[in-house]
Amino acid sequence: MSADHFQITARAGSARAGVLRTAHGTVSTPAFVPLASSATVKSLLPSEVEALDYEMVLGNTFHLFIRPGHERIARLGGLHEFMGWRRPIITDSGGFQVFSMGHGTVAEEIKRSGGGRDSDGRVLSIDERGVGFRSYLDGRDRFMGPEESMEVQAALGSDVALAFDECTPFHVSREYTARSMERTHRWLARCADWKLRSGPREQLLFGIVQGGVYEDLREESARAVAAAPVDGIAIGGSLGREKSQMAEVVDWALRALPEARPRHLLGIGDVDDVVANVRAGVALFDCATPTRLARHGTALVPEPESRWRLDVTSSAASESRDPLIAGCPCPACRDHTRAYLHYLARAKELTGARLLTIHNLTFMAALMSGLREAIRLNRLDEFDAAITSGAAPSWGDGPAY
């Protein structure tokens, strides 16, 4: 493992701006990583995602393993060639999706309602070797463990691979969380061994901190992952029931992590959470929220009281001639009114989903650009105050303060 791939270029308190170097190019951090789960950022061309200034996307190891299969993607030149994306790609380990079949989604987990319906696939066994599960696609029994996850990610040819882990749900006991965390550490060692023996030299490996909502377990996990031969460190698993608890859990992990390696907060993408965790020292974020909201008729707007969200399907937008955000350069704002977007979303027209997806990713790109510039200028306090009080991120003319 070498630290040459990550360089910190500026600091503002605990926040760091930097550059992550990969086989397919550099990523300026802090950065938001859009999901290309099934080899596509839904509704957009790779060239459109690149034009929005995104330098990295995330591919989903589990879904690509199920369909079309990593062997086929490898035969067709790897994931970059397959999807026509020439910039860096990070792939998750598949662990979150496998365990979600047994534990349910995050929302189900917090509500203690569970998941894993037979028709959608389910976990059949969990042991030291890995996880047996039933495919949601065709009902076949499949298996994934540390070596299988690394093999899939190597075949995909991603720039960054995540180590296979168990994504521990919120509602399980401390005893289960501790056992799961220890197994995740053993799985990390196997991932690192496989990479050393058989993995692509240029592919970076990130380990994942687990430990649930327990301070001592999070610190223990952070120390164990930091001691492993990894190029970066992700924070995963349940981060708690509320935002205040998430801040605590992330802090427990971060204070035990080394400065020299990039930190990736998995599955977090709300505006206030991104700003707060950049301030805490996180470099990378990935989340389905901006694109999923767009497909359900919701735009990101500078309105903290509504969680930075505007439901364009609501009647209030039906006759509005206003843009989503004045001055936003995206085509949804530049060329169209809220009334038109309301009509498209209510009619479930694909054009509406595309326009809102471009808008939401434009918003997130501007937010991250502003955060990087604010760190460079040591004006992060001012940027935070402006964004959290309802200022729009700047569209290329500097931070929003």
Secondary structure, 3 states (H helix, E strand, C coil): CCHHHEEEEEEECCEEEEEEEECCEEEEECEEECECCCCCCCCCCHHHHHHCCCCCEEECHHHHHHCCCHHHHHHCCCHHHHHCCCCCEEECCCHHHHHHHHHCCHHHHHHCCCCCCHHHCEEEEEECCEEEEECCCCCCEEEECHHHHHHHHHHHCCCEEECCCCCCCCCCCHHHHHHHHHHHHHHHHHHHHHHHHHCCCCCEEEEEECCCCCHHHHHHHHHHHHHCCCCEEEECCCCCCCHHHHHHHHHHHHCCCCCCCCEEEECCCCHHHHHHHHHHCCCEEECCHHHHHHHCCEEECCCHHHCCEEECCCHHHCCCCCCCCCCCCCHHHHHCCHHHHHHHHHCCCHHHHHHHHHHHHHHHHHHHHHHHHHHHCCCHHHHHHHHHCCCCCCCCCCCCC
